[in-house]
Amino acid sequence: MKIGITGGSGFIGGHTIEAAIKRGHEVVVLDRRTQSIDPVYRPDPDEFPYQTLLGSVTDDVAVRELGAHVDGIIHLAACLGTQETIKYPIPAAETNLFGGLNFLETVAQYGIAGCYIGVGNHWMQNTYSITKTMIERFVQMYNNDRGTHVNIVRAMNAYGPRQSVAPPFGPAKVRKIMPSFVCRALTGHPIELYGGGTQVSDMVYVADVADVLVRMLEQSAQKQVAPPVEVGPQSGPDVRGVADMVRAMASAYTGLAPVEHVDLPMRPGETVGDIVRADAKSLWPAGKTHQDLLPFVEGAEITVDWYFRNWLPKWKATQVAIAAPVAELSDPAKPWRPELPIEEQFG
């Protein structure tokens, strides 16, 4: 198949490119940027060659142009963020809703296969979860009434090598669990835990998510539509347990004592003690079980090793300003402003 991937320059997108090519497919990426800012965050173009169309998923012409040249589309492009999108929900709503509808209109027009990535916390009341889940309902409508064959894959908390890093350690606009924990632990800074880290958010290795996405698109191409497939382990640690594992692994790499925890108030859009856990039985349409997923201890080791070898030397070389107190860096009253240099925000 020739597979179109929206959002291919993102974290999951890059790994999905690799998974598709490994399974013998050609790849065409639609993204508003041609590549990740730093080459270290994207697939090796020599090992994983693909075509790129420059365009936004909010542009129906661009999405239809992609659809005209492929046999199926995996729709990943979205505006991410939990607390980041609550105060300003309109950009996320425009991208996630109109982008999702443009994807569905395209697969309906050309009669091609589709796969949509949902979220594990689809029941939460925050902009990201709400908008992503609204498109899930549209998927069901299009499948029932427009003749489409689109499968839904709900990824739990994907992690792994090449996930972008948020301030003060990198330029990403959204703070994700593993990059935040690993970068802090490797640089000797306390790990921040919202709500004390009592919530459970199933951690799933990104390559496993990518493999399931491609497999479910292949099912769509065979006109096979399953209930939403949830990718995540059958059990796993709470967020504090994830932090403890990361701090121990980072200490082994750096030779420093394990860093401490810092407990912060729960961020908006989530509740203390939330449990986001996959239904492992739902994996069967992809020909997999939870036993086929990489165990977290192994994935965490691979991830810490990647940041130690690839991210940490670059960070040290650039001398990023990180001298602000932890409380100041975490103050929700002082959100990151991407238009300002890090030194002006936190220095």
C-alpha positions as CSV (number, residue, x, y, z in Angstrom):
1,M,0.0,0.0,0.0
2,K,0.9,3.6,-0.4
3,I,0.1,5.1,3.0
4,G,-0.5,8.7,3.8
5,I,0.3,9.9,7.3
6,T,-0.8,13.2,8.7
7,G,1.4,14.7,11.3
8,G,4.4,12.6,10.2
9,S,7.0,15.0,11.6
10,G,5.7,14.4,15.1
11,F,6.8,11.8,17.7
12,I,4.3,9.0,17.0
13,G,4.4,10.0,13.3
14,G,8.1,9.4,12.9
15,H,7.8,5.9,14.4
16,T,4.7,5.2,12.3
17,I,6.7,6.0,9.2
18,E,9.3,3.4,10.3
19,A,6.6,0.8,11.1
20,A,4.9,1.2,7.7
21,I,8.1,0.9,5.8
22,K,9.1,-2.2,7.8
23,R,5.8,-3.8,6.8
24,G,6.5,-3.2,3.1
25,H,4.5,0.0,2.5
26,E,5.4,3.3,0.8
27,V,4.8,6.5,2.8
28,V,3.6,10.0,2.0
29,V,3.6,12.4,4.8
30,L,1.3,15.5,5.0
31,D,2.6,18.0,7.6
32,R,2.7,21.8,8.0
33,R,6.4,21.5,8.4
34,T,8.8,19.4,6.3
35,Q,10.7,17.8,9.2
36,S,11.4,18.0,12.9
37,I,13.5,20.9,14.0
38,D,16.5,18.7,15.0
39,P,17.4,15.7,12.8
40,V,17.9,13.6,15.9
41,Y,14.2,13.5,16.4
42,R,13.2,12.1,13.0
43,P,13.7,8.8,11.2
44,D,16.9,8.1,9.3
45,P,16.0,9.2,5.7
46,D,18.4,6.7,4.2
47,E,16.9,3.8,6.1
48,F,13.3,5.0,6.0
49,P,12.7,7.1,2.8
50,Y,9.4,8.8,2.3
51,Q,7.7,11.6,0.4
52,T,6.5,14.8,2.0
53,L,3.5,17.0,1.1
54,L,3.6,20.4,2.8
55,G,0.2,21.4,4.1
56,S,-2.1,21.6,7.1
57,V,-4.9,19.2,8.0
58,T,-7.2,22.2,8.5
59,D,-6.9,22.8,4.7
60,D,-9.4,20.5,3.0
61,V,-7.6,20.9,-0.3
62,A,-4.3,19.7,1.1
63,V,-5.9,16.7,2.8
64,R,-7.7,15.8,-0.4
65,E,-4.5,16.1,-2.4
66,L,-3.0,13.6,-0.1
67,G,-5.9,11.3,-0.5
68,A,-5.6,11.4,-4.3
69,H,-2.2,9.9,-4.1
70,V,-2.5,7.1,-1.5
71,D,-4.4,3.9,-0.7
72,G,-5.1,4.8,2.9
73,I,-4.5,7.5,5.5
74,I,-3.4,7.3,9.2
75,H,-4.6,10.5,10.8
76,L,-2.2,11.6,13.6
77,A,-2.0,15.4,13.2
78,A,-3.5,17.2,16.2
79,C,-3.0,20.1,18.6
80,L,-1.8,18.4,21.8
81,G,-1.9,19.4,25.4
82,T,-4.0,19.1,28.6
83,Q,-3.5,22.1,30.7
84,E,-2.0,23.9,27.7
85,T,-5.3,23.9,25.8
86,I,-7.8,24.6,28.5
87,K,-7.2,28.3,28.7
88,Y,-7.1,28.7,24.9
89,P,-9.2,25.8,23.5
90,I,-10.0,27.3,20.0
91,P,-6.8,26.5,18.2
92,A,-6.9,22.9,19.4
93,A,-10.6,22.7,18.5
94,E,-10.0,24.0,15.0
95,T,-7.1,21.7,14.3
96,N,-8.5,18.6,15.9
97,L,-12.1,18.9,14.7
98,F,-11.7,20.4,11.2
99,G,-8.6,18.3,10.7
100,G,-10.5,15.1,11.6
101,L,-13.5,16.0,9.4
102,N,-11.2,16.7,6.5
103,F,-9.6,13.3,6.9
104,L,-13.0,11.6,7.0
105,E,-14.3,13.5,4.0
106,T,-11.2,12.5,2.1
107,V,-11.4,8.8,2.8
108,A,-15.1,8.9,2.0
109,Q,-14.5,10.8,-1.3
110,Y,-11.8,8.5,-2.6
111,G,-13.0,5.2,-1.0
112,I,-9.7,4.6,0.7
113,A,-8.8,3.0,4.0
114,G,-8.5,5.1,7.2
115,C,-7.1,4.8,10.7
116,Y,-7.7,7.4,13.4
117,I,-5.6,7.8,16.6
118,G,-7.8,8.4,19.6
119,V,-6.8,8.9,23.2
120,G,-6.8,6.6,26.2
121,N,-8.3,9.3,28.5
122,H,-11.3,9.8,26.1
123,W,-13.6,10.4,29.1
124,M,-11.7,13.3,30.6
125,Q,-13.1,16.9,30.4
126,N,-10.2,18.7,28.8
127,T,-9.9,20.2,25.3
128,Y,-7.7,17.6,23.9
129,S,-9.7,14.6,25.1
130,I,-13.0,16.2,24.2
131,T,-12.0,17.1,20.6
132,K,-10.3,13.8,19.9
133,T,-13.3,11.9,21.2
134,M,-15.8,14.0,19.1
135,I,-14.0,12.7,16.0
136,E,-14.3,9.2,17.2
137,R,-18.1,9.7,17.1
138,F,-17.8,11.1,13.6
139,V,-15.8,8.0,12.6
140,Q,-18.7,5.8,13.7
141,M,-21.2,8.0,11.8
142,Y,-19.1,7.9,8.6
143,N,-18.6,4.2,8.9
144,N,-22.4,3.7,9.4
145,D,-23.8,6.2,6.9
146,R,-21.1,7.2,4.5
147,G,-19.6,3.8,3.6
148,T,-16.1,4.4,5.0
149,H,-13.9,1.8,6.6
150,V,-12.0,3.6,9.4
151,N,-10.5,2.0,12.4
152,I,-9.8,3.7,15.7
153,V,-6.6,3.1,17.7
154,R,-6.6,4.6,21.2
155,A,-3.0,5.0,22.3
156,M,-2.3,5.2,26.0
157,N,0.7,7.3,27.2
158,A,3.2,6.7,24.4
159,Y,6.9,7.1,25.2
160,G,10.2,6.3,23.8
161,P,13.3,7.7,21.9
162,R,12.9,10.9,20.0
163,Q,10.0,12.4,22.0
164,S,10.4,16.2,22.1
165,V,11.3,18.1,25.2
166,A,9.5,21.0,26.8
167,P,11.1,24.1,28.5
168,P,13.3,24.6,30.2
169,F,15.1,21.7,28.5
170,G,13.8,22.1,25.0
171,P,11.4,23.9,22.7
172,A,8.3,21.6,22.7
173,K,5.0,23.3,23.6
174,V,3.6,20.4,25.5
175,R,5.2,18.7,28.5
176,K,5.1,14.9,28.3
177,I,5.8,12.5,31.2
178,M,8.9,10.7,30.0
179,P,10.9,13.5,28.5
180,S,10.2,15.7,31.5
181,F,11.2,13.0,34.0
182,V,14.2,11.7,32.1
183,C,15.7,15.2,31.3
184,R,15.3,16.3,34.9
185,A,16.8,13.1,36.3
186,L,19.8,13.2,33.9
187,T,20.5,16.8,34.8
188,G,20.2,16.5,38.6
189,H,16.9,18.4,38.9
190,P,13.9,17.1,41.0
191,I,11.2,15.3,39.1
192,E,7.9,17.2,39.3
193,L,4.8,15.2,40.1
194,Y,1.3,16.7,39.6
195,G,-1.0,15.6,42.4
196,G,1.7,13.6,44.0
197,G,1.9,11.2,41.1
198,T,-0.9,8.9,42.4
199,Q,-2.7,8.8,39.0
200,V,-2.2,5.8,36.7
201,S,-1.5,6.5,33.0
202,D,-0.6,3.3,31.1
203,M,2.8,3.7,29.5
204,V,3.2,2.1,26.1
205,Y,6.3,2.0,24.0
206,V,5.8,4.2,20.9
207,A,6.9,1.5,18.4
208,D,4.1,-0.7,19.7
209,V,1.6,2.1,19.0
210,A,3.0,2.6,15.5
211,D,2.8,-1.1,14.6
212,V,-0.8,-1.3,15.7
213,L,-1.7,1.8,13.7
214,V,-0.3,0.3,10.5
215,R,-1.9,-3.1,11.2
216,M,-5.3,-1.5,11.7
217,L,-5.0,0.5,8.5
218,E,-4.3,-2.8,6.8
219,Q,-7.5,-4.1,8.3
220,S,-9.4,-1.1,7.0
221,A,-8.0,-1.8,3.5
222,Q,-9.6,-5.2,3.8
223,K,-12.9,-3.5,4.7
224,Q,-12.6,-4.8,8.3
225,V,-13.7,-2.4,11.0
226,A,-13.3,-3.3,14.7
227,P,-14.3,-1.7,17.9
228,P,-11.7,0.8,19.1
229,V,-8.4,-0.9,19.7
230,E,-6.6,0.3,22.9
231,V,-2.8,0.0,23.0
232,G,-1.4,-0.4,26.5
233,P,-0.2,-2.9,29.0
234,Q,-2.5,-5.0,31.2
235,S,-0.9,-3.4,34.3
236,G,1.7,-0.9,35.2
237,P,3.0,1.6,37.8
238,D,1.4,4.8,38.8
239,V,3.1,8.1,37.8
240,R,5.2,8.1,41.0
241,G,6.3,4.6,40.2
242,V,7.4,5.7,36.7
243,A,9.4,8.5,38.3
244,D,11.1,6.2,40.7
245,M,12.1,3.9,37.9
246,V,13.4,6.8,35.8
247,R,15.4,8.4,38.6
248,A,17.1,5.0,39.4
249,M,18.0,4.4,35.8
250,A,19.3,7.9,35.3
251,S,21.4,7.7,38.4
252,A,23.0,4.5,37.0
253,Y,24.0,6.5,33.9
254,T,25.2,9.7,35.5
255,G,26.8,8.2,38.6
256,L,24.9,10.9,40.7
257,A,22.5,10.2,43.5
258,P,18.9,9.7,42.4
259,V,17.1,13.0,42.2
260,E,14.2,13.9,44.6
261,H,10.5,14.4,43.9
262,V,8.6,17.7,44.0
263,D,4.9,17.4,44.5
264,L,2.8,20.0,42.6
265,P,-1.0,20.7,42.6
266,M,-2.9,18.7,40.1
267,R,-3.0,20.4,36.7
268,P,-6.3,21.6,35.2
269,G,-8.2,19.0,33.2
270,E,-7.2,16.0,35.3
271,T,-8.2,14.7,38.7
272,V,-5.9,13.3,41.5
273,G,-5.9,9.5,41.3
274,D,-7.2,9.3,37.7
275,I,-6.7,5.9,36.1
276,V,-6.1,5.7,32.4
277,R,-5.8,2.0,31.6
278,A,-6.1,0.1,28.3
279,D,-8.5,-2.8,27.7
280,A,-5.8,-5.2,26.7
281,K,-8.4,-7.6,25.2
282,S,-9.2,-5.1,22.5
283,L,-5.8,-5.7,20.7
284,W,-7.0,-8.9,19.0
285,P,-8.0,-7.3,15.7
286,A,-4.4,-6.2,15.3
287,G,-3.2,-9.7,15.7
288,K,-1.6,-8.9,19.0
289,T,-2.0,-9.3,22.8
290,H,-0.7,-7.3,25.7
291,Q,2.1,-9.9,26.0
292,D,3.5,-8.7,22.6
293,L,4.0,-5.2,24.0
294,L,7.4,-4.2,25.2
295,P,7.5,-4.3,29.0
296,F,7.9,-0.8,30.6
297,V,11.1,-1.6,32.4
298,E,12.7,-2.5,29.0
299,G,11.2,0.5,27.2
300,A,12.2,2.8,29.9
301,E,15.8,1.6,29.8
302,I,15.9,2.1,26.0
303,T,14.4,5.6,26.4
304,V,16.8,6.7,29.2
305,D,19.8,5.4,27.2
306,W,18.6,7.4,24.1
307,Y,18.3,10.7,26.0
308,F,21.6,10.1,27.7
309,R,23.5,9.5,24.4
310,N,21.6,11.8,22.1
311,W,19.9,14.6,24.1
312,L,22.2,15.2,27.0
313,P,25.3,16.0,25.1
314,K,23.4,18.5,22.9
315,W,21.8,20.1,26.0
316,K,25.2,20.5,27.7
317,A,26.7,22.0,24.5
318,T,24.0,24.6,24.2
319,Q,24.2,25.7,27.9
320,V,20.4,26.1,28.2
321,A,19.5,28.4,31.1
322,I,17.9,26.3,33.8
323,A,18.8,28.3,36.9
324,A,15.3,29.3,37.9
325,P,13.8,27.8,41.0
326,V,11.6,24.7,40.4
327,A,8.6,26.6,41.9
328,E,9.1,29.4,39.3
329,L,9.4,27.0,36.4
330,S,6.2,25.2,37.5
331,D,4.1,28.3,38.3
332,P,0.9,28.0,36.2
333,A,0.6,31.8,36.5
334,K,3.8,32.0,34.3
335,P,3.0,29.8,31.3
336,W,5.6,29.2,28.7
337,R,5.5,31.9,26.0
338,P,7.0,30.4,22.8
339,E,7.7,33.8,21.3
340,L,10.3,34.5,24.0
341,P,13.7,33.0,24.4
342,I,14.1,30.6,27.3
343,E,16.5,33.1,29.0
344,E,13.8,35.8,29.1
345,Q,11.2,33.4,30.5
346,F,13.1,31.6,33.2
347,G,16.4,33.6,33.7
